[in-house]
Amino acid sequence: MNLPIPFISEIKKLLKDEFPLFLEALQENPPISIRVNNKISLTPSDEKVAWCDDAYYLNDRPLFTADPLFHAGAYYVQEASSMFLWQVLEQWVEKDSLVLDLSAAPGGKSTLISQFLSENGFLVSNEIVKSRAFILAENMIKWGNDNVLVCNNSPKDFRKLSSFFDVVVVDAPCSGEGMFRKDTGAINEWSEGNVLMCAERQRDILTDVWDTLKTGGILIYSTCTYNQAENEDNIAWVEQELGAEYLPIDTSKFPEITVSDYGYRFFPHKTRGEGFFIAALRKTAESPRPAKAVKKKNKSSEKPNKAIESFSKNLLNSFDWEISLENNIVSAVRKIHAETVEQLKNNLQTMHFGIALAEQKGKDFIPHIALALSKNLNIDIQNRVEVDKETAIRYLQKEAVHFPEAEKAYVLLTYQSLPIGWIKNIGNRSNNLYPAKWRIRMRI
């Protein structure tokens, strides 16, 4: 591994006598770790990630694409160091908070946050790059939580939502030094100039979203890089220039984590994971007045659409939901979140929210994949067929699968009792309703 000379010089200053151990660790294979969804009971190994609930190390990397449980959202493949976010949330964040995950794709931190929050909490999961935002939406749908809105916005767009969020998570785009072991391309792209450019860009991003955080709210900042300019220097800058107090995180149970003056560092020769930095601050500066809330329309005078409202029966606790039809998609949002979602939709480029129940095509309503994968699906009232692994893979490749013994209707397919999607059984054949963009393209 040919590391840039200036990088070696800086990391030696940081690690001193530990540098040879660090260099040796970079030659090793990266550890593999996953975080299990609470929609399933699964213990994939005996080696847990110490700082995150339901997270495990694997002995080797399986072909995740060939596992139907992966596509059903049973677990998420996530780098172990970044899962330390769970500890920050546990120590400083209320479970009913309104949270913004600013740079969320492909979804590792957002799936973790949504699992941490109670059903009274709510997560806005954002990605600025449109193609990556589609991947983010897919992963959040597969994870199956309803208290999430996925959007495709720039940091500046959130200025319209002043004093709105209790927590803002900024996993900042960075120079990627912590990924050198996994991505040799990051080595080729590294330069001292790029480090300084990243540090400046990170401050611009933090400035853009600062007013959207309430006074007393929590900022969680992280990078996958080592240098101080993008890490401790930026935390000190936020504290001094934007108005915040640095919050300590208890790492007494995790001596392998390196504590610095303004954050917590993960080095591959000390922790079983990639390079990572994280810190938390509480906002002390006075925020602008909150944005005016959008008033909900009075629907009492409107004639209810019973066909649409009837979709609520597909959900657990059917009276807890507000059902709507918009752009030919029938959606459900918990009544406690309906006003928040309406305000967000009016200010952001929304890609997914709540639970998409069905898509209207002409006079027909076709059940949506999001309903199948939702943790709130009332599975007991669904026509369903349990399939083996080979059939599940063929379905996920969007090949024809047919079950002549099944009822002529929309049928939910399950694998190891976990829903994977819908078919429409029309007698002599079935229509595979798995989303074409999600299909497995690999030959298995």
C-alpha positions in Angstrom: 0.0 0.0 0.0 1.7 3.2 -1.2 0.5 5.9 1.2 1.1 9.6 0.4 4.2 10.9 2.1 2.4 14.0 3.7 -0.3 11.7 5.0 2.4 9.4 6.6 4.0 12.5 8.2 0.7 13.7 9.8 -0.4 10.2 11.0 3.0 9.7 12.6 2.5 12.9 14.6 -0.9 11.6 15.6 0.0 8.1 16.5 3.7 8.4 17.5 4.9 4.9 18.6 1.7 3.2 17.4 2.3 4.1 13.8 3.9 0.7 12.9 0.9 -1.1 14.3 -1.4 1.1 12.3 0.5 0.4 9.1 0.4 -3.3 9.8 -3.4 -3.2 10.4 -3.9 -1.5 7.0 -2.5 -4.7 5.3 -5.1 -6.9 7.0 -8.5 -7.7 5.5 -11.3 -5.4 6.8 -13.7 -7.0 9.3 -17.2 -7.8 8.2 -20.1 -6.7 10.4 -23.9 -6.5 10.2 -26.7 -5.0 12.3 -29.8 -7.1 12.7 -33.3 -5.5 12.2 -35.7 -5.9 15.1 -38.3 -7.3 12.6 -36.6 -10.7 13.0 -34.9 -12.9 15.6 -31.5 -13.6 14.2 -28.1 -14.3 15.8 -25.6 -14.6 12.9 -22.5 -15.2 15.0 -21.1 -15.3 18.6 -19.1 -12.1 18.2 -21.1 -9.0 19.0 -20.0 -5.4 18.2 -19.6 -4.2 21.8 -21.0 -0.7 21.4 -24.1 -1.4 19.3 -27.2 -3.5 20.1 -28.0 -6.3 17.6 -24.7 -5.9 15.8 -22.3 -8.8 15.0 -19.0 -9.5 13.3 -18.9 -12.3 10.7 -16.0 -14.6 10.2 -16.1 -14.1 6.4 -18.0 -12.2 3.8 -20.9 -14.2 2.4 -22.6 -13.4 -0.9 -25.2 -11.1 0.6 -26.9 -10.7 -2.8 -27.8 -14.4 -2.7 -29.5 -14.2 0.7 -33.3 -13.4 0.5 -33.2 -12.2 4.2 -30.8 -9.4 3.1 -33.4 -8.2 0.5 -36.2 -8.5 3.0 -34.3 -6.0 5.3 -33.5 -8.6 8.0 -30.1 -7.0 8.5 -27.9 -4.2 7.2 -24.2 -4.6 6.3 -22.5 -1.8 8.1 -19.0 -0.9 9.1 -18.6 -1.5 12.9 -16.9 1.7 13.9 -19.7 3.9 12.5 -22.2 1.9 14.7 -20.8 3.8 17.7 -23.5 6.3 16.8 -25.8 4.0 18.9 -23.8 4.9 22.0 -24.1 8.7 21.3 -27.8 8.3 20.8 -28.2 6.3 24.0 -26.3 8.8 26.1 -27.6 12.1 24.7 -30.8 11.7 22.7 -34.4 11.1 23.7 -36.2 8.3 21.8 -39.1 10.6 20.8 -36.9 13.2 19.1 -37.3 14.7 15.7 -34.0 13.9 13.9 -32.3 15.0 10.6 -29.8 12.6 9.1 -28.3 15.1 6.6 -26.0 12.9 4.4 -27.8 9.6 4.8 -27.1 7.4 1.8 -26.9 4.5 1.5 -28.7 4.2 4.8 -26.5 2.7 7.5 -26.9 5.5 10.0 -30.5 6.1 9.2 -31.6 2.5 9.7 -29.7 2.6 13.0 -31.4 5.9 14.1 -34.8 4.6 13.1 -34.3 1.5 15.1 -33.3 3.6 18.1 -36.3 6.0 18.0 -39.6 5.1 19.5 -42.8 5.3 17.3 -43.3 8.8 18.7 -39.9 9.9 17.3 -39.4 10.8 13.7 -36.5 10.7 11.2 -35.8 12.9 8.2 -33.3 10.9 6.1 -31.7 13.1 3.4 -29.3 12.6 0.5 -28.3 15.4 -1.9 -27.3 13.1 -4.9 -30.5 11.9 -6.6 -29.2 8.5 -7.7 -28.0 7.8 -4.1 -31.3 9.1 -2.7 -33.1 6.3 -4.6 -30.8 3.7 -2.9 -31.5 5.4 0.4 -35.2 5.2 -0.1 -35.0 1.5 -1.1 -33.0 0.7 2.1 -35.3 2.6 4.4 -38.4 0.8 2.9 -36.7 -2.5 3.3 -35.9 -1.7 7.0 -39.7 -1.3 7.5 -40.1 1.6 9.9 -42.9 4.1 9.3 -41.6 7.1 11.2 -39.3 8.1 8.4 -39.3 10.6 5.5 -36.7 10.3 2.8 -35.8 13.4 0.8 -33.4 14.7 -1.9 -32.2 18.1 -0.8 -29.1 20.3 -0.4 -28.1 21.5 3.1 -29.2 25.0 2.2 -32.8 23.8 1.6 -33.2 23.1 5.3 -32.9 26.8 6.2 -36.7 27.0 5.6 -37.2 24.8 8.7 -35.8 27.0 11.4 -35.6 25.6 14.9 -37.3 22.4 13.7 -35.1 19.5 14.7 -34.1 18.2 18.1 -31.1 16.4 16.7 -29.0 16.8 13.5 -26.6 14.1 12.4 -23.9 15.2 9.9 -21.8 12.4 8.6 -19.7 14.8 6.6 -18.2 14.2 3.2 -14.5 13.9 3.9 -11.0 13.0 2.5 -11.7 9.4 3.4 -8.4 8.5 5.1 -10.2 5.9 7.3 -11.2 4.0 4.2 -7.7 3.5 2.7 -7.8 -0.2 3.6 -11.1 -0.8 1.9 -10.8 1.6 -1.0 -7.4 2.1 -2.7 -9.1 4.7 -4.9 -9.3 6.9 -1.8 -5.5 6.8 -1.6 -5.1 8.1 -5.2 -7.6 10.9 -4.6 -5.9 12.1 -1.3 -4.0 15.3 -1.2 -3.2 18.0 1.4 -5.3 20.4 -0.7 -8.2 18.1 -0.7 -8.1 17.8 3.1 -8.3 21.6 3.5 -11.1 21.8 0.9 -13.1 19.1 2.7 -12.6 20.9 6.0 -13.9 24.2 4.5 -16.8 22.4 2.9 -17.8 20.7 6.1 -18.0 24.1 7.9 -20.2 25.4 5.1 -22.5 22.4 5.5 -22.7 22.9 9.3 -23.4 26.6 8.8 -26.2 25.8 6.3 -28.1 23.5 8.7 -27.3 25.2 12.0 -30.4 27.3 12.2 -32.6 24.2 11.7 -31.4 22.8 15.0 -33.3 24.0 18.1 -31.5 25.8 20.9 -30.5 23.0 23.3 -30.6 20.5 20.4 -27.9 17.9 19.7 -25.4 18.0 16.8 -23.7 14.6 16.1 -20.8 15.1 13.7 -18.7 12.3 12.2 -16.2 11.6 9.4 -14.3 8.6 8.1 -10.9 10.4 8.2 -8.1 10.9 10.6 -6.7 14.4 10.3 -7.5 17.1 12.9 -8.5 19.7 10.3 -11.7 17.8 9.4 -12.3 16.5 13.0 -11.3 18.2 16.2 -10.6 21.6 14.5 -14.1 21.6 13.1 -15.7 20.7 16.5 -13.8 23.5 18.2 -14.9 25.9 15.4 -18.6 24.9 15.9 -18.3 25.5 19.7 -16.6 28.9 19.3 -18.1 30.3 16.1 -21.7 28.8 16.0 -22.3 28.5 19.7 -22.3 25.1 21.3 -20.9 23.1 24.1 -18.9 19.9 23.6 -20.5 16.8 25.1 -18.4 13.9 26.6 -19.4 10.4 25.7 -18.7 7.6 28.2 -16.3 5.1 26.6 -15.2 3.4 29.8 -16.5 0.1 28.6 -14.6 0.5 25.3 -10.9 1.1 26.1 -10.0 0.4 22.4 -11.6 3.8 21.4 -9.2 6.7 21.4 -10.4 9.8 23.3 -9.2 13.2 22.1 -9.9 16.7 23.3 -12.8 17.2 20.9 -14.0 13.7 19.9 -13.6 10.0 19.7 -11.4 8.2 17.3 -11.3 4.7 15.9 -8.0 3.3 14.6 -7.9 -0.1 12.8 -5.0 -1.3 14.9 -7.0 -0.7 18.1 -10.6 -1.2 17.2 -12.1 -3.9 15.0 -13.3 -1.5 12.3 -12.3 1.2 9.9 -11.0 4.7 10.6 -13.8 6.8 12.1 -14.3 10.0 14.1 -17.4 11.1 16.0 -18.3 13.9 18.4 -21.5 15.4 19.9 -22.3 19.0 20.8 -25.3 20.8 22.4 -26.4 24.0 20.7 -26.2 27.0 23.0 -26.8 29.7 20.5 -30.2 31.3 20.1 -32.1 29.8 17.1 -34.4 31.8 14.8 -38.1 31.6 15.5 -39.6 28.3 14.4 -41.0 28.1 10.9 -44.8 28.5 10.8 -46.4 25.1 11.0 -48.7 24.1 8.1 -52.3 23.8 9.3 -53.9 20.6 8.4 -56.8 20.8 6.1 -60.3 20.3 7.6 -61.5 17.1 5.9 -64.8 16.9 7.8 -66.7 18.4 4.9 -65.1 16.1 2.3 -66.7 12.9 1.3 -64.5 10.1 2.6 -63.1 7.7 0.0 -64.0 4.4 1.5 -61.9 2.4 -1.0 -58.8 4.3 0.1 -59.6 4.4 3.8 -60.1 0.6 3.7 -56.4 0.1 3.1 -55.8 0.9 6.8 -57.1 -2.6 7.6 -53.8 -4.0 6.2 -52.0 -2.3 9.1 -51.7 -3.1 12.8 -53.6 -0.7 15.0 -55.6 0.4 12.0 -57.2 3.5 13.7 -53.7 5.0 14.4 -53.2 6.0 10.7 -54.1 8.8 8.4 -54.6 7.5 4.8 -54.0 9.7 1.8 -53.8 9.3 -2.0 -51.2 11.5 -3.7 -49.6 11.0 -7.2 -51.4 7.7 -7.5 -49.8 6.3 -4.3 -51.9 5.4 -1.3 -49.9 6.2 1.9 -50.3 5.8 5.6 -48.8 8.1 8.2 -49.4 7.8 12.0 -51.8 10.5 13.1 -49.2 11.8 15.6 -46.8 12.5 12.7 -49.3 13.8 10.1 -48.7 17.5 10.7 -44.9 17.1 10.8 -45.0 15.1 7.5 -47.2 17.7 5.8 -44.8 20.5 6.8 -41.8 18.5 5.6 -43.5 17.7 2.2 -44.2 21.3 1.6 -40.6 22.3 2.1 -38.5 19.3 0.8 -38.2 17.1 -2.3 -39.8 14.1 -0.7 -39.1 10.6 -2.1 -40.8 8.4 0.5 -42.7 8.9 3.7 -44.6 6.7 6.1 -45.8 3.5 4.5 -46.7 3.4 0.8 -49.7 1.0 0.8 -50.7 0.7 -2.9 -50.3 2.2 -6.3 -53.4 3.2 -8.3 -53.4 2.0 -11.9 -56.7 2.9 -13.6 -59.4 1.5 -11.3 -57.0 -1.0 -9.7 -55.0 -0.6 -6.5 -51.8 -2.7 -6.6 -50.2 -3.5 -3.2 -46.9 -1.7 -2.7 -43.6 -3.3 -1.8 -43.4 -0.9 1.2 -46.5 -2.5 2.7 -45.0 -6.0 2.3 -41.8 -5.0 4.1 -43.4 -2.8 6.7 -43.2 -3.8 10.4 -46.8 -2.6 10.7 -48.2 -5.0 8.1 -51.1 -7.0 9.5 -49.7 -10.2 8.1 -52.5 -12.4 9.5 -55.1 -11.1 7.1 -52.9 -11.5 4.0 -53.1 -14.3 1.4 -49.6 -15.7 1.7 -47.3 -18.4 0.5 -44.0 -19.5 2.2 -41.2 -20.1 -0.4 -37.8 -21.8 -0.3 -34.5 -20.1 -1.0 -34.4 -21.1 -4.7 -37.9 -19.7 -5.4 -37.2 -16.6 -3.4 -34.1 -15.9 -5.5 -36.1 -16.4 -8.7 -38.7 -14.0 -7.4 -36.1 -11.4 -6.4 -34.6 -11.7 -9.9 -38.1 -10.8 -11.1 -38.5 -14.1 -12.9 -41.9 -15.9 -13.2 -43.0 -17.8 -10.1 -46.4 -19.5 -9.9 -48.4 -21.1 -7.2 -51.5 -22.7 -8.7 -52.8 -23.8 -5.3 -52.9 -20.2 -4.0 -56.0 -18.1 -4.1 -56.6 -16.0 -7.2 -55.7 -12.7 -5.7 -52.7 -10.6 -4.6 -50.5 -13.0 -2.6 -47.7 -12.1 -0.2 -44.6 -14.3 -0.5 -42.6 -15.0 2.7 -39.2 -16.5 3.2 -38.4 -17.9 6.7 -41.7 -16.3 7.6 -40.4 -12.8 6.6 -42.3 -11.0 3.8 -40.3 -10.4 0.6 -43.0 -9.0 -1.8 -46.2 -9.6 -3.7 -47.4 -11.5 -6.7 -50.8 -11.4 -8.4 -52.1 -14.9 -9.0 -54.5 -15.0 -11.9 -55.0 -18.7 -12.2 -52.8 -20.2 -15.0 -49.9 -17.8 -14.2 -48.8 -15.1 -11.7 -47.5 -11.6 -12.2 -44.3 -10.9 -10.3 -44.8 -7.5 -8.6 -41.3 -7.1 -7.3 -39.9 -3.6 -8.2 -37.9 -3.9 -11.5 -35.2 -1.4 -10.2 -34.6 -3.6 -7.1 -34.3 -6.9 -8.9 -31.2 -9.1 -8.5 -29.2 -8.7 -11.7 -26.4 -11.1 -10.7 -26.6 -14.7 -12.0 -26.8 -16.9 -8.9 
